[in-house]
Amino acid sequence: MARAMHAEAATLRAQGPAVLVELPGPVYAWSVTRHSVIQALTGDPRVSRDPHRHWPGLADVPEGWPLAAGVLNQSFLNAYGEEHRRSRRRIAPSFSPRRVEQTRPHIQATADRLVEALAALPPGATADVRQALALPLTMTVITDLFGVPDHLREKLASAIEATLDWTADPERALAAQAELHNRFTEFLRYKREHPAADLTSDLLLPSEPDEEPMLEPELLATLFVTIGAGYETAVNLITSAVQALLTHPENLTRIREGTISWEDVIEETLRAEGPVMHLPLRYAIEDIDLGEGVVIGKGDPIIIGFAAAGRDPELHPDRPDHFDPTRTSKEHLAFGHGPHFCLGAHLARLEAEVALTTLFERLPDLALAHPGEQPARMPSFMLNGPVGLEIVPHPA
């Protein structure tokens, strides 16, 4: 449950700047949940994301480790230093504010189609806003950007989802990782045979005249990260924002009166319900003294609680656990910080803006199907959001 995740983060935050926790494996890592410490460590060159260079414990990781797909990913996500800068430069321009804004008409057209289907439901009928709007919108946008053909979209989504189940036993985890590799290999083969004006076709070519093409393992890993992260976080952001607005409808009144903006709602959702709760792993390149008697040893893994940062009472002393878009400061680290700041932040914000404005303007009487009930949460300790959210587009 989200409340349990936030309560657990608060408990860890109170215990110190970093607390040793057990992850699946078992792997022991330093959990960091304080805003100031997260900000310091994610911008510290003594902290790496490269397990192959900076994690001695990698040799002890068991086969079928459920976190392997993300933690051992060989793309820019886990690169360090100049290697990270070089790899990130290959894809960063495609997610610049200017390039993202050019996708607005496509995002709007997709949202219009999905919301119109909700509007066509009879009075009293219910729908899951995650499955009916948030997921198909963000999945359509990112797969269109990367040129994923229709017949492969559901296969890729299912393969990505399976690797995010960190409760899987070794046998299921290995099967999920193999399926992920097979599906992305199939997609890459298709793009080599059918190049087009899309990001995958761009990645198949050198970005500079004297540059070597990206090797297949890095290319597959890059596609997994950018397509997977390109919709999963935005799905949670949109769904959580809808839940917050319908739970606190006075904010819809404020939007209509012009006293708050949709940007206020989106940033407050990012602060209070960051789409990514914990992101593993980082590694100390040398001993790092955090004070209060806590020293992260060289080679020790670190897990960052990005969604916990927005609720740190040191940063937000006024009711940090309360959703309040009117608050002056909405500072958060929902998209990370430092060199690994999320490339898709602009796209996620734009998708949320279009989804929310279209939904609430087209369906002004929209309500929760089960007010007062907390929906089930995502089963991964990485992701933060409802598994589903039942709404009534036209209350009877």
N, C-alpha and C positions, 0 to 999 in steps of 0.2 A: 504493500500500500504506500501511496505517496507520503501520507502522514508518518508512517513508520520509517520511511527512508529519511525524511527530514528530521524526525526525532532522533534517529540513529546518528545522523550528521551532527546534530546539536550536542549529543553526548560525546562524540569524538572531539568536537571543537573545544568542549570544556576541559577535556583531559590534557590538551597540550597542542603545540604547533604542528605535531605529527604524531600519529599513534600507530603502532605495529598491529596489522590485522591479517587474518588468514583469508586468502582467496582460493578458488577451486584449484586443485592440483595435488596436494596443497602447495601454494606459493605464499610466502609472507612478504608483505609490502607495507610501506609507510603511508598511511592515509592522511591526506592534508585537506582540511575543510575550512580553514580560516582565509578570508579574502586576502588579507595582506600577505600571508605566507604563500598562497597560490600565485599571487601576482609576482612575488619575488622569485619563486622557484621557476616559473614558466618563462621568465626573462633572464634566467641565470645560465651563462655558458657552461657552468659546471654540472648542468643537468642535460642529459641526452635522452633521445627516444630510440636510439639504435641498440637493440638487444644483442646483435651479433658482435658489436664492438665493445659494449659497456656493461653487459650483464653476465658475470661469471656463472650465475645460477642457471643460465639457459641450458647448460649441459644436463642438468638434473630434471628438466621439465619432462613429464611423462608423455608417451605417445598417446594421441587422442585427447590432448589438453583442450578443453572447450574454449579457452580464450585465444587459441593459436591464430585464428583467421585475422584478428585485428592486431594482436601484440606482435606477431612475427611477420606482418605484412611488409613486403620489400618495396614500398613506394616512398614518395616524398614524406608520407605520414610519419614514418619512423626513421627518416634520414637525419643526419647531424651535420652541423656546420656548413661548409661550402657545398657538400653533396646535397644537403637539403635545399640550399638556396638555388642551386642549379636545377634540381628536379622541379621545385615549386615554380620557377620562372617559366617552365614549359606550359603550365596550365593556368597560372594566375591571371593572365590577360583576359581569358575567356569569362572570368567571374568579376571583372572590374565593374564599378557602379554604372558606367556608361553602357557596357555590353549587356549587363543585366537589365537595365531600363529598356533596352530594345526588345526584350522579350515580353514586355507588359501586354501588348495586344493579344499575343498568343495565350498568356496566362488568363487574361480577362475572358477571352472567348471560351476557354476550357471551363472556367468557373461559371460562366453564364449557362453553359450546357448542363453542368452538374446540378446547379441550384434550380434550374428550370425543371429538372426531373423531380427534385424535392417538392417544388411548388405544385406539381401535378398530382401529388398524393391527395387522397380524399381527407376530409376533416376527421381528426382523431387518429389517423394512421401514424405509425412511428417509423423512424429510420435511424441508422447508426451514422452519425455525422463523420466519424473517422473513415468508415468504409465507403460512404456515399459521396464525400466531398474531399476531406483532407488527403487521404491516400491516393485516390485516382488523379486528383489535381497535381500533386507534387510528383507522383510517378510519371504522369504524362509529360510534364515539363522537362524533367531530367532525362528521360529516355528519348524524347525528341531532340534535346540538345546533343545527345551522344549518338543519335542515329540508330537506336535499338529498334529492330523491326517488330511489328505487332506479334508475330508468332513466338518471339523469345521473351517478351516483357514479363509475362506471368512466371515463366521458368526462372528468370533472373531474380525476380522479387522473392519467390519461394526459397531459392537457394540462399539469398542474403538473410532472410528471416531466420532460417534454420541455424545459421552460424551465430546468431545473436542469443540463442538459448544456452546460457552458460550453466544451466543445471544438467545438461546432457551428460550421460555416461560416456566413457572413452569410445565405445563402439559407435554410438550415435554421432558423436563429435567428429570422428574420422569420416563417417559416411557423409556428413554435412559438408565437411571441408573438401572431400572428393567431388561431391556434386557441385559445389561452388566453382571449383577449378574447371570442371567439365563444361558447365554452362557458359562461363566467360570465355573459355577456349572456343566453344561453338560460336559465340557472338563475334569474337575476333576474326575467326575464319570467314564468317559472313561478311564482315566489313572489308576484309582484304579483297573479297570477290565482288563487293558492291560498294566501292568508295563513293562518298557524297560530300555535300557541304555540311559537315557535322564535326564535333570535337574529337570523336574517335578517329575519323579519317585524318584529322590534323595531327593527332598524336602518332600516327603511323609514319609520318614524315619528319625529317629533322627540322627543328625550328630555326636553325642557322645553317648557312651553306657548308660550313666546315664541321658540323656536328654529326655524330653518329646517330642512326635511328635508335630509339629506345628498345632495349632488349625485351624479349617476350615476357620473362618473369616480372620485370618491373612494370611493363605495360599492363599485364593482367592485374597486378596488385593495384595500380593506379586507377584502373577502371572500376574495380571493386570498391575502393575507397570513395571515389568521386560520385559514382552512381548510388552506392549504398547510403553514404552520408548526405547525398544530395536530395534525398527525399525523407529519410527516417526522422531527422531532427525537425524538419518543417511540419511533418505530420503531427508530431507531438505538440509543437508550438500552436498550430491551428486548433487542434482538439482541446488543448488545455485552455486556450483563450475563449473558445465557445463555452466551455464549462464554467469558467470564471464569470463571464458576462451574464449567463443565465442564472447563475447562483447569486450574483450581485446585480440585479437588473437596474438598480439606480444609476449604474454607470452608462447604460444604454440611454437613459434620459439625459445624462450629462453630455453624451456625444451629440444627441439631437439638438440640445440647447447650445452646443458649441463651447462648453466650459472645459471639456477635455477633447483630445484628438484620438484618432485610431493609433497614431504612433505612441501615445501615452499608454494605451491598452496593450499594445504589442510589447513595449519595453517593460511594463510592469509584469506581464506574463513571463517574459524572459527572466526577470529578477526573481519572481516568486516561484515559478515552476520551470526552471531551465530544462530544456529538452534532454540534456545529457547530465545524468547525476554524477557518475564516476567514470573517468576515462583512464584505463591502464594502457601502457605502463611507461614510466620514465625511470632513469637510472642516474645515480650520483657518480660523476666521474672522479670525484675526490670526496673526502669527508666534508660534510656541510653541517656546521653548528647553527642550530636554529634558536638557541637559547632555551631557558627553562629546563636545562639538563638534557635536551634532546639533540643527539647527533646522528644524522643519516650517514651511515658508513659508505665508503667507496664501493660501488657495485651494487648497492642496495636498490631494490625496486621501489618506485613511488607511484601511488594512485591518487589522482587529483579529483576532488569533489567539486566540479565546476558549478553545479546547481546549488550546492551548499553555500557558495560564496555570496550569493544574492541575499541570503537570509542571515548573514552574520550580523549580530546585534552591535558589534563594534562599528560596522559600516552604516547600518540602518537601525539606530536605537529605538525608533518609533514603530512599534508593532511590526517587526520584520516578517512575521509569519502571516500577516494580513494582506490580502489583495487590495491595493488602493492606488488606482491610476492617477489620483490627484496629488500624490506625494511629489515633492519637488525633485528629490534625487531618486533615480531608479538605477543607479549604478549596479552592474552585474558583470559576470565573466562567463555568461552562457555560451559564448562563441570562443572561449579560450582567451589567451593573452600571449604576447610575445611572438617569436618567429613562426609558431604553429597556429596562429590565429586562424579561425575557420575561413577557408576560401569562399564558402557558400553563404556567408552571413548576409550579404546584400540580397541574394536570391531568396533566402528564407524569409526575410523581412517583407520583400515585395509579394511573395506568395501569400503570406499571412494577411497583408493589407488587402489584397484583391479578394481573397476568400472571405474575410470578415465583412468587408463593405458590401460585397455582392449578396452574401447570405442574409445579413440583417436588414438591408434595404429592400430586398425582394420579399422577405418573410418577416414583417414587423411584429407578428404575433407569436413567433417561434418560442417554444418552451421546452423545458426538460421533461422527458417522459416519466422520470422517477425522481422528482425533487426531494432533496434531503438524503438521498442515497449516494454513497461513494462507489463509483464503478470500479471494477477490478483494474489493477495496474499492470503495466508491462512486466513480464517475468524476468527481465534482465536487470541486474543492479547497475548497468551502464545507462539504460534508457529511463526517462521519467515522463510518464504520460498514461492516460487511460487506454486500456485495451480496446474499449469501445465507449461510445457515449450516445445513448438513445435520446432522440429529440422528437418533438411533435411539431411538424411544420405548420399545421393548421389545427390548433386546439378545438375540440368539438364544442 
